[in-house]
Amino acid sequence: AIEGITGIETYEIDKNHTNIMWYISHMGFSRTIGKFKDFEGTVDINYDDPSKSKIYITIETESITSGVEDLDKQLKSQLFFDVEKYPEAIFESTDITLIEKDNADVKGNFTMLGKTKEITLNVRFNKRAMDPILNRMRTGYSIKSSMKRSNWGMDQMLAFVSDDINITIEAEALR
């Protein structure tokens, strides 16, 4: 058991304290940074066997924002996320490997643009404690991953916008 805790706890992602951010190279000059504003998900933590824990997240693709209005329109168009045809991107964990006490590699299926491919999230567990304001248990995580957008068929403008997308997620979840 982790921290002397046993059993399974289910947490819901706290949208007010979670950021799903992405970084992509703009012709090598700089990194364009953006985020998704609308998402939901659950984390089932199995303290007896962490490898049997589960993560499930649904992202509303229409909520993508870069802070640049014209770019956001392009990202939502058929060129990239095609948000009308594919309103959601989904991550569902399939395998969790504990690397050390507070770090795990979380493999899972990521579905975007109607295609499902495996990605790996490197997850660092930050803290589990009672939230003194809400009087509910809260957990926190720092997550990193990367992916090639072309694996999901998003292969437009590769000469200008990198194929490699870096992802950083700072997440909190409430029980």
C-alpha positions in Angstrom: 0.0 0.0 0.0 1.1 3.6 -0.7 1.4 5.9 2.4 -0.2 3.2 4.5 -3.5 3.7 2.7 -5.5 0.7 1.3 -8.4 0.3 -1.0 -9.6 2.3 -4.0 -10.5 6.0 -4.1 -12.2 7.7 -7.0 -11.5 11.4 -7.7 -13.0 13.8 -10.2 -10.7 16.2 -12.1 -11.1 19.7 -10.6 -11.4 22.0 -13.6 -10.7 25.1 -11.5 -7.2 23.8 -10.5 -6.2 21.9 -13.7 -4.4 23.1 -16.8 -4.0 21.0 -20.0 -1.3 22.9 -21.9 0.4 22.2 -25.2 3.5 23.5 -26.8 4.4 23.3 -30.5 7.3 24.8 -32.5 6.5 27.6 -34.9 9.1 27.2 -37.7 11.8 26.9 -35.0 11.4 30.6 -34.0 9.5 30.0 -30.8 7.0 27.7 -29.2 3.3 28.4 -29.6 1.6 27.7 -26.3 -2.1 26.9 -25.8 -4.5 25.0 -23.6 -7.8 23.3 -23.5 -10.3 25.0 -21.2 -13.1 22.4 -21.1 -12.6 18.8 -20.0 -13.7 16.3 -17.4 -12.4 13.1 -16.0 -11.9 10.7 -13.2 -8.9 9.1 -11.5 -9.4 5.8 -9.7 -6.4 5.2 -7.4 -5.8 1.6 -6.3 -3.6 1.9 -3.2 -3.2 -1.9 -2.9 -2.0 -2.3 -6.5 -1.2 1.1 -8.2 -0.9 -0.7 -11.6 -4.6 -1.3 -11.5 -5.4 2.4 -11.1 -7.4 4.1 -13.9 -7.4 7.5 -15.5 -10.2 8.7 -17.9 -10.3 12.2 -19.4 -12.6 13.7 -22.1 -11.4 17.0 -23.7 -13.8 19.3 -25.5 -11.8 20.1 -28.6 -13.7 23.3 -29.3 -12.3 24.7 -26.0 -8.7 24.9 -27.5 -7.2 28.3 -27.1 -3.8 29.9 -28.0 -4.7 33.4 -27.0 -4.6 34.3 -30.7 -8.1 34.5 -32.2 -7.1 33.8 -35.8 -5.0 30.8 -34.8 -7.8 29.5 -32.6 -10.2 29.6 -35.6 -7.6 27.7 -37.7 -7.0 25.1 -34.9 -10.8 24.5 -34.7 -11.2 24.1 -38.5 -11.0 21.0 -40.6 -7.3 21.7 -41.1 -6.6 20.6 -37.5 -9.1 19.6 -34.9 -12.2 19.6 -37.0 -14.2 20.3 -33.9 -17.6 20.0 -35.5 -17.0 16.5 -36.7 -14.8 15.4 -33.7 -16.0 17.4 -30.6 -14.0 15.3 -28.1 -10.6 13.8 -27.6 -10.4 11.0 -25.0 -7.6 9.5 -23.0 -8.2 6.2 -21.2 -5.3 4.5 -19.3 -4.5 0.9 -20.1 -1.3 0.2 -18.1 0.3 1.9 -15.2 3.9 1.2 -14.3 5.2 2.6 -11.0 8.8 4.0 -11.7 9.4 5.1 -8.1 7.1 5.9 -5.1 5.7 9.1 -6.6 6.3 8.6 -10.4 4.5 6.4 -12.9 4.4 5.8 -16.6 0.7 5.7 -17.6 0.1 4.1 -21.0 -3.3 4.7 -22.5 -5.4 5.0 -25.6 -5.8 8.5 -26.9 -8.6 9.1 -29.4 -8.5 12.2 -31.6 -9.9 12.8 -35.0 -11.6 9.4 -35.0 -8.3 7.6 -34.6 -7.0 5.8 -31.4 -3.3 5.4 -30.7 -1.3 4.7 -27.6 0.5 7.4 -25.8 2.4 7.4 -22.5 2.0 10.0 -19.8 4.8 10.5 -17.2 2.8 11.2 -14.0 4.3 12.6 -10.8 2.1 12.3 -7.8 2.4 15.6 -5.8 0.1 15.3 -2.8 -2.9 13.8 -1.2 -4.6 15.7 1.7 -7.8 17.0 3.0 -8.9 20.3 1.4 -9.6 22.5 4.4 -12.0 24.8 2.6 -14.1 22.1 0.9 -13.6 19.4 3.5 -12.9 16.9 0.7 -9.9 14.8 -0.1 -7.7 16.4 -2.8 -4.9 14.9 -4.9 -2.4 16.7 -7.2 -0.3 15.6 -10.2 2.2 17.0 -12.6 2.1 15.2 -16.0 4.2 15.4 -19.1 3.9 13.7 -22.5 4.6 14.2 -26.2 3.1 13.0 -29.4 3.3 13.3 -33.2 0.1 14.9 -34.5 0.5 13.2 -37.8 -0.1 9.8 -36.1 -3.8 11.0 -35.9 -3.9 12.3 -39.4 -3.2 15.9 -38.4 -0.5 16.4 -41.0 -1.2 19.8 -42.4 1.5 22.6 -42.5 4.3 20.3 -41.2 6.8 22.6 -42.8 5.7 25.5 -40.6 4.2 23.9 -37.5 6.1 21.0 -35.9 4.8 17.5 -35.9 5.9 17.1 -32.3 3.5 18.3 -29.6 4.6 18.6 -26.0 2.0 18.3 -23.4 2.1 19.5 -19.8 -0.8 19.0 -17.4 -1.0 20.3 -13.8 -4.0 18.5 -12.3 -5.9 18.4 -9.1 -8.8 16.0 -8.4 -11.4 15.9 -5.6 -13.0 12.9 -3.9 
